[in-house]
Amino acid sequence: MQRPALERRPGLALYAAVQEAIESLIKERRLAPGDALPAEQELQLRFGVSRATVRQALGVLERRHVVERHQGRGTFLAIP
């Protein structure tokens, strides 16, 4: 699996870089509302960051209503 490069800019927190990368994945793949995102562990390996960083990024996306997280089921693209 090829690891996409995170855009690391001065002053940009690592979780924010992961958040932007996940948003890019959503746009590139043209996921439909309700589709599952990769598991947290897969995102962790893909971006080379800790699981806590992935969870923080997903938390931001959840608060912005971009994704919905369901314990034991996964993270899904939000249905508008």
Gaussian input, Z-matrix of N, CA and C with variables (Angstrom, degrees):
# hf/3-21g

backbone

0 1
 N
 C     1     B1
 C     2     B2     1     A1
 N     3     B3     2     A2     1     D1
 C     4     B4     3     A3     2     D2
 C     5     B5     4     A4     3     D3
 N     6     B6     5     A5     4     D4
 C     7     B7     6     A6     5     D5
 C     8     B8     7     A7     6     D6
 N     9     B9     8     A8     7     D7
 C    10    B10     9     A9     8     D8
 C    11    B11    10    A10     9     D9
 N    12    B12    11    A11    10    D10
 C    13    B13    12    A12    11    D11
 C    14    B14    13    A13    12    D12
 N    15    B15    14    A14    13    D13
 C    16    B16    15    A15    14    D14
 C    17    B17    16    A16    15    D15
 N    18    B18    17    A17    16    D16
 C    19    B19    18    A18    17    D17
 C    20    B20    19    A19    18    D18
 N    21    B21    20    A20    19    D19
 C    22    B22    21    A21    20    D20
 C    23    B23    22    A22    21    D21
 N    24    B24    23    A23    22    D22
 C    25    B25    24    A24    23    D23
 C    26    B26    25    A25    24    D24
 N    27    B27    26    A26    25    D25
 C    28    B28    27    A27    26    D26
 C    29    B29    28    A28    27    D27
 N    30    B30    29    A29    28    D28
 C    31    B31    30    A30    29    D29
 C    32    B32    31    A31    30    D30
 N    33    B33    32    A32    31    D31
 C    34    B34    33    A33    32    D32
 C    35    B35    34    A34    33    D33
 N    36    B36    35    A35    34    D34
 C    37    B37    36    A36    35    D35
 C    38    B38    37    A37    36    D36
 N    39    B39    38    A38    37    D37
 C    40    B40    39    A39    38    D38
 C    41    B41    40    A40    39    D39
 N    42    B42    41    A41    40    D40
 C    43    B43    42    A42    41    D41
 C    44    B44    43    A43    42    D42
 N    45    B45    44    A44    43    D43
 C    46    B46    45    A45    44    D44
 C    47    B47    46    A46    45    D45
 N    48    B48    47    A47    46    D46
 C    49    B49    48    A48    47    D47
 C    50    B50    49    A49    48    D48
 N    51    B51    50    A50    49    D49
 C    52    B52    51    A51    50    D50
 C    53    B53    52    A52    51    D51
 N    54    B54    53    A53    52    D52
 C    55    B55    54    A54    53    D53
 C    56    B56    55    A55    54    D54
 N    57    B57    56    A56    55    D55
 C    58    B58    57    A57    56    D56
 C    59    B59    58    A58    57    D57
 N    60    B60    59    A59    58    D58
 C    61    B61    60    A60    59    D59
 C    62    B62    61    A61    60    D60
 N    63    B63    62    A62    61    D61
 C    64    B64    63    A63    62    D62
 C    65    B65    64    A64    63    D63
 N    66    B66    65    A65    64    D64
 C    67    B67    66    A66    65    D65
 C    68    B68    67    A67    66    D66
 N    69    B69    68    A68    67    D67
 C    70    B70    69    A69    68    D68
 C    71    B71    70    A70    69    D69
 N    72    B72    71    A71    70    D70
 C    73    B73    72    A72    71    D71
 C    74    B74    73    A73    72    D72
 N    75    B75    74    A74    73    D73
 C    76    B76    75    A75    74    D74
 C    77    B77    76    A76    75    D75
 N    78    B78    77    A77    76    D76
 C    79    B79    78    A78    77    D77
 C    80    B80    79    A79    78    D78
 N    81    B81    80    A80    79    D79
 C    82    B82    81    A81    80    D80
 C    83    B83    82    A82    81    D81
 N    84    B84    83    A83    82    D82
 C    85    B85    84    A84    83    D83
 C    86    B86    85    A85    84    D84
 N    87    B87    86    A86    85    D85
 C    88    B88    87    A87    86    D86
 C    89    B89    88    A88    87    D87
 N    90    B90    89    A89    88    D88
 C    91    B91    90    A90    89    D89
 C    92    B92    91    A91    90    D90
 N    93    B93    92    A92    91    D91
 C    94    B94    93    A93    92    D92
 C    95    B95    94    A94    93    D93
 N    96    B96    95    A95    94    D94
 C    97    B97    96    A96    95    D95
 C    98    B98    97    A97    96    D96
 N    99    B99    98    A98    97    D97
 C   100   B100    99    A99    98    D98
 C   101   B101   100   A100    99    D99
 N   102   B102   101   A101   100   D100
 C   103   B103   102   A102   101   D101
 C   104   B104   103   A103   102   D102
 N   105   B105   104   A104   103   D103
 C   106   B106   105   A105   104   D104
 C   107   B107   106   A106   105   D105
 N   108   B108   107   A107   106   D106
 C   109   B109   108   A108   107   D107
 C   110   B110   109   A109   108   D108
 N   111   B111   110   A110   109   D109
 C   112   B112   111   A111   110   D110
 C   113   B113   112   A112   111   D111
 N   114   B114   113   A113   112   D112
 C   115   B115   114   A114   113   D113
 C   116   B116   115   A115   114   D114
 N   117   B117   116   A116   115   D115
 C   118   B118   117   A117   116   D116
 C   119   B119   118   A118   117   D117
 N   120   B120   119   A119   118   D118
 C   121   B121   120   A120   119   D119
 C   122   B122   121   A121   120   D120
 N   123   B123   122   A122   121   D121
 C   124   B124   123   A123   122   D122
 C   125   B125   124   A124   123   D123
 N   126   B126   125   A125   124   D124
 C   127   B127   126   A126   125   D125
 C   128   B128   127   A127   126   D126
 N   129   B129   128   A128   127   D127
 C   130   B130   129   A129   128   D128
 C   131   B131   130   A130   129   D129
 N   132   B132   131   A131   130   D130
 C   133   B133   132   A132   131   D131
 C   134   B134   133   A133   132   D132
 N   135   B135   134   A134   133   D133
 C   136   B136   135   A135   134   D134
 C   137   B137   136   A136   135   D135
 N   138   B138   137   A137   136   D136
 C   139   B139   138   A138   137   D137
 C   140   B140   139   A139   138   D138
 N   141   B141   140   A140   139   D139
 C   142   B142   141   A141   140   D140
 C   143   B143   142   A142   141   D141
 N   144   B144   143   A143   142   D142
 C   145   B145   144   A144   143   D143
 C   146   B146   145   A145   144   D144
 N   147   B147   146   A146   145   D145
 C   148   B148   147   A147   146   D146
 C   149   B149   148   A148   147   D147
 N   150   B150   149   A149   148   D148
 C   151   B151   150   A150   149   D149
 C   152   B152   151   A151   150   D150
 N   153   B153   152   A152   151   D151
 C   154   B154   153   A153   152   D152
 C   155   B155   154   A154   153   D153
 N   156   B156   155   A155   154   D154
 C   157   B157   156   A156   155   D155
 C   158   B158   157   A157   156   D156
 N   159   B159   158   A158   157   D157
 C   160   B160   159   A159   158   D158
 C   161   B161   160   A160   159   D159
 N   162   B162   161   A161   160   D160
 C   163   B163   162   A162   161   D161
 C   164   B164   163   A163   162   D162
 N   165   B165   164   A164   163   D163
 C   166   B166   165   A165   164   D164
 C   167   B167   166   A166   165   D165
 N   168   B168   167   A167   166   D166
 C   169   B169   168   A168   167   D167
 C   170   B170   169   A169   168   D168
 N   171   B171   170   A170   169   D169
 C   172   B172   171   A171   170   D170
 C   173   B173   172   A172   171   D171
 N   174   B174   173   A173   172   D172
 C   175   B175   174   A174   173   D173
 C   176   B176   175   A175   174   D174
 N   177   B177   176   A176   175   D175
 C   178   B178   177   A177   176   D176
 C   179   B179   178   A178   177   D177
 N   180   B180   179   A179   178   D178
 C   181   B181   180   A180   179   D179
 C   182   B182   181   A181   180   D180
 N   183   B183   182   A182   181   D181
 C   184   B184   183   A183   182   D182
 C   185   B185   184   A184   183   D183
 N   186   B186   185   A185   184   D184
 C   187   B187   186   A186   185   D185
 C   188   B188   187   A187   186   D186
 N   189   B189   188   A188   187   D187
 C   190   B190   189   A189   188   D188
 C   191   B191   190   A190   189   D189
 N   192   B192   191   A191   190   D190
 C   193   B193   192   A192   191   D191
 C   194   B194   193   A193   192   D192
 N   195   B195   194   A194   193   D193
 C   196   B196   195   A195   194   D194
 C   197   B197   196   A196   195   D195
 N   198   B198   197   A197   196   D196
 C   199   B199   198   A198   197   D197
 C   200   B200   199   A199   198   D198
 N   201   B201   200   A200   199   D199
 C   202   B202   201   A201   200   D200
 C   203   B203   202   A202   201   D201
 N   204   B204   203   A203   202   D202
 C   205   B205   204   A204   203   D203
 C   206   B206   205   A205   204   D204
 N   207   B207   206   A206   205   D205
 C   208   B208   207   A207   206   D206
 C   209   B209   208   A208   207   D207
 N   210   B210   209   A209   208   D208
 C   211   B211   210   A210   209   D209
 C   212   B212   211   A211   210   D210
 N   213   B213   212   A212   211   D211
 C   214   B214   213   A213   212   D212
 C   215   B215   214   A214   213   D213
 N   216   B216   215   A215   214   D214
 C   217   B217   216   A216   215   D215
 C   218   B218   217   A217   216   D216
 N   219   B219   218   A218   217   D217
 C   220   B220   219   A219   218   D218
 C   221   B221   220   A220   219   D219
 N   222   B222   221   A221   220   D220
 C   223   B223   222   A222   221   D221
 C   224   B224   223   A223   222   D222
 N   225   B225   224   A224   223   D223
 C   226   B226   225   A225   224   D224
 C   227   B227   226   A226   225   D225
 N   228   B228   227   A227   226   D226
 C   229   B229   228   A228   227   D227
 C   230   B230   229   A229   228   D228
 N   231   B231   230   A230   229   D229
 C   232   B232   231   A231   230   D230
 C   233   B233   232   A232   231   D231
 N   234   B234   233   A233   232   D232
 C   235   B235   234   A234   233   D233
 C   236   B236   235   A235   234   D234
 N   237   B237   236   A236   235   D235
 C   238   B238   237   A237   236   D236
 C   239   B239   238   A238   237   D237

   B1=1.4515
   B2=1.5249
   B3=1.3070
   B4=1.4580
   B5=1.5211
   B6=1.3228
   B7=1.4569
   B8=1.5207
   B9=1.3454
   B10=1.4640
   B11=1.5226
   B12=1.2941
   B13=1.4626
   B14=1.5221
   B15=1.3202
   B16=1.4510
   B17=1.5169
   B18=1.2969
   B19=1.4588
   B20=1.5169
   B21=1.3226
   B22=1.4638
   B23=1.5161
   B24=1.3213
   B25=1.4633
   B26=1.5215
   B27=1.3389
   B28=1.4702
   B29=1.5323
   B30=1.3182
   B31=1.4559
   B32=1.5189
   B33=1.3522
   B34=1.4617
   B35=1.5229
   B36=1.3149
   B37=1.4639
   B38=1.5233
   B39=1.3261
   B40=1.4597
   B41=1.5261
   B42=1.3345
   B43=1.4650
   B44=1.5316
   B45=1.3439
   B46=1.4665
   B47=1.5219
   B48=1.3306
   B49=1.4635
   B50=1.5287
   B51=1.3345
   B52=1.4674
   B53=1.5209
   B54=1.3126
   B55=1.4695
   B56=1.5289
   B57=1.3338
   B58=1.4646
   B59=1.5202
   B60=1.3341
   B61=1.4573
   B62=1.5302
   B63=1.3276
   B64=1.4727
   B65=1.5183
   B66=1.3238
   B67=1.4640
   B68=1.5275
   B69=1.3232
   B70=1.4682
   B71=1.5153
   B72=1.3456
   B73=1.4625
   B74=1.5223
   B75=1.3170
   B76=1.4626
   B77=1.5262
   B78=1.3258
   B79=1.4634
   B80=1.5218
   B81=1.3319
   B82=1.4651
   B83=1.5203
   B84=1.3095
   B85=1.4646
   B86=1.5219
   B87=1.3149
   B88=1.4673
   B89=1.5286
   B90=1.3260
   B91=1.4586
   B92=1.5136
   B93=1.2922
   B94=1.4562
   B95=1.5194
   B96=1.3278
   B97=1.4666
   B98=1.5266
   B99=1.3260
   B100=1.4589
   B101=1.5181
   B102=1.3352
   B103=1.4602
   B104=1.5278
   B105=1.3237
   B106=1.4598
   B107=1.5195
   B108=1.3247
   B109=1.4624
   B110=1.5194
   B111=1.3343
   B112=1.4672
   B113=1.5298
   B114=1.3181
   B115=1.4631
   B116=1.5271
   B117=1.3249
   B118=1.4711
   B119=1.5200
   B120=1.3235
   B121=1.4590
   B122=1.5273
   B123=1.3143
   B124=1.4625
   B125=1.5272
   B126=1.3288
   B127=1.4642
   B128=1.5267
   B129=1.3236
   B130=1.4607
   B131=1.5233
   B132=1.3085
   B133=1.4581
   B134=1.5233
   B135=1.3181
   B136=1.4615
   B137=1.5234
   B138=1.3342
   B139=1.4633
   B140=1.5248
   B141=1.3325
   B142=1.4524
   B143=1.5221
   B144=1.3354
   B145=1.4589
   B146=1.5257
   B147=1.3254
   B148=1.4594
   B149=1.5281
   B150=1.3123
   B151=1.4634
   B152=1.5280
   B153=1.3322
   B154=1.4678
   B155=1.5283
   B156=1.3251
   B157=1.4656
   B158=1.5203
   B159=1.3301
   B160=1.4702
   B161=1.5239
   B162=1.3136
   B163=1.4675
   B164=1.5269
   B165=1.3315
   B166=1.4618
   B167=1.5282
   B168=1.3255
   B169=1.4675
   B170=1.5321
   B171=1.3321
   B172=1.4651
   B173=1.5276
   B174=1.3242
   B175=1.4591
   B176=1.5225
   B177=1.3266
   B178=1.4653
   B179=1.5215
   B180=1.3247
   B181=1.4650
   B182=1.5274
   B183=1.3214
   B184=1.4645
   B185=1.5340
   B186=1.3238
   B187=1.4726
   B188=1.5244
   B189=1.3192
   B190=1.4731
   B191=1.5279
   B192=1.3339
   B193=1.4682
   B194=1.5297
   B195=1.3337
   B196=1.4661
   B197=1.5255
   B198=1.3372
   B199=1.4606
   B200=1.5220
   B201=1.3286
   B202=1.4638
   B203=1.5193
   B204=1.3348
   B205=1.4680
   B206=1.5164
   B207=1.3358
   B208=1.4583
   B209=1.5222
   B210=1.3208
   B211=1.4572
   B212=1.5227
   B213=1.3176
   B214=1.4578
   B215=1.5194
   B216=1.3268
   B217=1.4685
   B218=1.5136
   B219=1.3451
   B220=1.4564
   B221=1.5115
   B222=1.3354
   B223=1.4597
   B224=1.5120
   B225=1.3179
   B226=1.4599
   B227=1.5211
   B228=1.3071
   B229=1.4495
   B230=1.5165
   B231=1.3141
   B232=1.4718
   B233=1.5269
   B234=1.2993
   B235=1.4616
   B236=1.5194
   B237=1.3472
   B238=1.4794
   B239=1.5152
   A1=108.19
   A2=115.42
   A3=120.26
   A4=109.39
   A5=115.91
   A6=120.73
   A7=109.18
   A8=117.87
   A9=119.22
   A10=109.71
   A11=114.84
   A12=119.15
   A13=109.60
   A14=114.97
   A15=119.80
   A16=108.12
   A17=116.18
   A18=119.30
   A19=107.72
   A20=115.80
   A21=121.84
   A22=108.47
   A23=115.78
   A24=121.41
   A25=108.95
   A26=116.49
   A27=118.36
   A28=109.99
   A29=115.55
   A30=120.30
   A31=114.17
   A32=117.43
   A33=121.38
   A34=108.02
   A35=116.20
   A36=120.37
   A37=110.15
   A38=116.29
   A39=121.01
   A40=111.14
   A41=117.54
   A42=119.44
   A43=111.08
   A44=117.23
   A45=120.70
   A46=110.49
   A47=117.21
   A48=120.38
   A49=109.99
   A50=116.53
   A51=120.79
   A52=109.68
   A53=116.95
   A54=121.47
   A55=110.24
   A56=117.00
   A57=120.81
   A58=111.17
   A59=116.92
   A60=120.50
   A61=111.04
   A62=116.75
   A63=120.02
   A64=109.72
   A65=117.96
   A66=120.73
   A67=110.49
   A68=117.00
   A69=120.29
   A70=110.90
   A71=116.94
   A72=120.22
   A73=110.62
   A74=116.24
   A75=120.43
   A76=109.67
   A77=116.68
   A78=120.62
   A79=111.92
   A80=117.48
   A81=121.50
   A82=112.13
   A83=115.94
   A84=119.64
   A85=112.01
   A86=116.11
   A87=120.83
   A88=110.83
   A89=114.37
   A90=120.02
   A91=110.04
   A92=115.10
   A93=120.69
   A94=108.82
   A95=117.11
   A96=119.28
   A97=110.60
   A98=114.83
   A99=120.62
   A100=113.73
   A101=118.62
   A102=121.70
   A103=110.39
   A104=116.19
   A105=122.01
   A106=111.20
   A107=115.68
   A108=121.96
   A109=107.65
   A110=117.50
   A111=118.83
   A112=110.42
   A113=115.83
   A114=121.28
   A115=110.68
   A116=116.45
   A117=121.38
   A118=111.28
   A119=117.03
   A120=120.54
   A121=110.75
   A122=117.56
   A123=120.69
   A124=110.65
   A125=117.64
   A126=120.70
   A127=110.40
   A128=116.73
   A129=121.95
   A130=109.87
   A131=117.58
   A132=121.54
   A133=111.27
   A134=116.51
   A135=121.24
   A136=111.81
   A137=116.89
   A138=120.66
   A139=113.10
   A140=117.58
   A141=120.40
   A142=113.49
   A143=115.78
   A144=121.41
   A145=109.09
   A146=116.22
   A147=119.86
   A148=110.63
   A149=114.40
   A150=119.52
   A151=110.71
   A152=116.60
   A153=120.47
   A154=110.68
   A155=116.86
   A156=120.87
   A157=110.41
   A158=116.99
   A159=120.96
   A160=109.52
   A161=117.31
   A162=120.66
   A163=111.60
   A164=116.19
   A165=119.31
   A166=109.95
   A167=117.25
   A168=121.12
   A169=110.86
   A170=116.62
   A171=119.81
   A172=111.19
   A173=116.79
   A174=120.43
   A175=111.76
   A176=116.03
   A177=120.23
   A178=109.86
   A179=116.69
   A180=120.30
   A181=111.55
   A182=116.09
   A183=120.08
   A184=110.37
   A185=117.09
   A186=120.18
   A187=111.52
   A188=117.04
   A189=121.57
   A190=111.76
   A191=116.92
   A192=123.71
   A193=112.70
   A194=116.39
   A195=121.32
   A196=109.20
   A197=115.83
   A198=120.95
   A199=109.63
   A200=114.78
   A201=122.64
   A202=106.66
   A203=115.93
   A204=119.87
   A205=109.11
   A206=114.75
   A207=121.25
   A208=107.58
   A209=116.56
   A210=121.38
   A211=110.55
   A212=115.46
   A213=120.91
   A214=114.35
   A215=117.79
   A216=120.59
   A217=112.25
   A218=116.69
   A219=119.23
   A220=113.11
   A221=114.45
   A222=122.75
   A223=107.94
   A224=115.31
   A225=121.49
   A226=111.01
   A227=116.06
   A228=120.69
   A229=107.15
   A230=116.64
   A231=121.11
   A232=111.31
   A233=113.92
   A234=121.15
   A235=107.08
   A236=116.68
   A237=118.95
   A238=112.40
   D1=131.30
   D2=179.54
   D3=-83.09
   D4=132.82
   D5=-178.96
   D6=-89.22
   D7=116.58
   D8=176.94
   D9=-67.55
   D10=143.65
   D11=179.76
   D12=-76.88
   D13=135.56
   D14=173.65
   D15=-83.76
   D16=139.78
   D17=176.33
   D18=-80.67
   D19=104.50
   D20=-178.97
   D21=-97.21
   D22=107.72
   D23=178.48
   D24=-112.41
   D25=145.93
   D26=176.66
   D27=-57.14
   D28=134.18
   D29=178.70
   D30=85.43
   D31=-4.09
   D32=179.23
   D33=-99.72
   D34=117.70
   D35=179.61
   D36=-62.85
   D37=149.90
   D38=-178.21
   D39=-58.82
   D40=-41.98
   D41=179.91
   D42=-62.59
   D43=-33.79
   D44=178.55
   D45=-69.03
   D46=-35.30
   D47=176.12
   D48=-65.89
   D49=-39.94
   D50=176.92
   D51=-65.52
   D52=-42.68
   D53=178.16
   D54=-56.91
   D55=-48.04
   D56=179.21
   D57=-62.16
   D58=-39.52
   D59=179.53
   D60=-65.63
   D61=-39.99
   D62=177.88
   D63=-65.39
   D64=-41.89
   D65=177.50
   D66=-60.79
   D67=-38.31
   D68=177.36
   D69=-65.45
   D70=-40.88
   D71=177.27
   D72=-60.50
   D73=-41.29
   D74=179.52
   D75=-61.48
   D76=-46.25
   D77=-178.94
   D78=-66.85
   D79=-43.72
   D80=-177.94
   D81=-64.99
   D82=-41.32
   D83=-177.17
   D84=-81.89
   D85=-12.38
   D86=-178.84
   D87=52.16
   D88=50.85
   D89=178.42
   D90=-65.68
   D91=142.71
   D92=177.49
   D93=-86.30
   D94=150.27
   D95=175.82
   D96=-51.90
   D97=133.69
   D98=-179.22
   D99=96.76
   D100=-14.48
   D101=179.05
   D102=-70.14
   D103=147.44
   D104=179.86
   D105=-79.54
   D106=139.98
   D107=170.45
   D108=-85.29
   D109=164.01
   D110=174.99
   D111=-58.55
   D112=154.51
   D113=179.01
   D114=-62.25
   D115=155.27
   D116=179.88
   D117=-53.79
   D118=-42.59
   D119=-178.58
   D120=-63.84
   D121=-39.80
   D122=177.57
   D123=-65.13
   D124=-42.16
   D125=177.73
   D126=-63.68
   D127=-38.87
   D128=178.28
   D129=-59.27
   D130=-48.00
   D131=-179.87
   D132=-68.95
   D133=-39.69
   D134=-178.17
   D135=-61.88
   D136=-41.34
   D137=-175.83
   D138=-98.01
   D139=-7.56
   D140=178.56
   D141=66.65
   D142=40.06
   D143=-179.54
   D144=-127.18
   D145=173.59
   D146=178.56
   D147=-75.97
   D148=161.21
   D149=177.92
   D150=-64.78
   D151=-33.96
   D152=178.17
   D153=-61.90
   D154=-38.41
   D155=178.59
   D156=-65.71
   D157=-42.24
   D158=177.45
   D159=-62.31
   D160=-44.67
   D161=-178.85
   D162=-64.09
   D163=-37.48
   D164=178.56
   D165=-65.53
   D166=-42.92
   D167=178.51
   D168=-63.01
   D169=-43.70
   D170=178.93
   D171=-66.10
   D172=-33.43
   D173=177.16
   D174=-62.34
   D175=-41.40
   D176=177.21
   D177=-63.44
   D178=-45.27
   D179=179.57
   D180=-63.77
   D181=-34.54
   D182=177.88
   D183=-67.78
   D184=-43.41
   D185=178.94
   D186=-64.88
   D187=-28.24
   D188=177.21
   D189=-86.18
   D190=1.66
   D191=178.48
   D192=64.25
   D193=30.69
   D194=175.23
   D195=-86.23
   D196=-37.44
   D197=178.87
   D198=-129.22
   D199=162.78
   D200=173.48
   D201=-124.66
   D202=131.45
   D203=179.18
   D204=-109.18
   D205=136.18
   D206=179.77
   D207=-127.87
   D208=118.35
   D209=-178.21
   D210=-56.16
   D211=128.98
   D212=178.28
   D213=82.74
   D214=-10.90
   D215=-178.79
   D216=-113.94
   D217=-36.58
   D218=179.07
   D219=127.29
   D220=-166.53
   D221=-178.87
   D222=-114.65
   D223=133.98
   D224=-175.25
   D225=-128.25
   D226=149.22
   D227=175.16
   D228=-64.88
   D229=130.52
   D230=-175.25
   D231=-63.30
   D232=147.23
   D233=175.06
   D234=-96.59
   D235=119.38
   D236=-177.30
   D237=-65.89

